[in-house]
Amino acid sequence: MVDVNKSGYTLIFATISCVICSVLLSGASVSLKDLQDKNKKIDKQRNVLMAANLATAETSAEEISTWFSKDDSGYSDIKTVIIDTETGTINDSISLEAYTKKPKKFPESSIVYECLRKGNECFILPITGVGLWGKLYGFLALKPDGDNVLGISFYKHQETPGLGAEITEDWFKSQFSGKKLLQTAGDFDSFRGVVVKKGIKVIDLPEKDQAYSVDGISGATITSVGVTGITTKYIKEKFIPYFKNKNK
């Protein structure tokens, strides 16, 4: 009769159990990978549209897909282009698939989403900055003039709940709608950007500054500074050359 209390049998049983669980988990991971990748793609597309107020968290995956799906002629409502951030020109030598897989391989390039649907024309820019605990990722949407802000969204961050994480809340994001980036309309050399204010309310600022400012988040100074870096320096360095070319 086998003595199941012996440590050797216990070890064998534990090893076999671990192997079986590992095989099952690996199988599940492989079988679900396509679905996971599809969900990630839809979630990112949803945030692209949300930045321009073209979708909400409740918008169906099917409806979101219609914005990005190409018809028989190759047309889609959202056209994705890769630009050279130094010259502002579209770079056709880089495939979207290659850029998406390894964006860090192309440090002088970026994606721009051009919304072409009649009545909803706009540009949606991927944005990245540094918060308190890590990087902030989101999208900023602009009207065709490259000056007036339609909206902003953040889909990934590591900020503190109730503090820096408030960047994902409607009260904060909604402030960006209607703000401006340029001191003088049409002059991209007059780029100013939007500043997240701390210690003073936008309503108390001189009227000439209100269009370039939003209220900050109490107790989240570093996060506010990070967002300001995005909506000023980052946008200027990454996308102003592109808008100069578009508006020649």
Secondary structure, 3 states (H helix, E strand, C coil): CCCCCCHHHHHHHHHHHHHHHHHHHHHHHHHHHHHHHHHHHHHHHHHHHHHCCCCCCCCCHHHHHHHHCCCCCCCCCEEEEEEECCCCCECCCCCHHHHHHCHHHCCCEEEEEEECCCCCCEEEEEEEEECCCCEEEEEEEECCCCCEEEEEEEEECCCCCCCHHHHHCHHHHHHHCCCECECCCCCHHHECCCEEECCCCHHHCCHHHHCCEEECCCCCHHHHHHHHHHHHHHHHHHHHHHHHHHCC
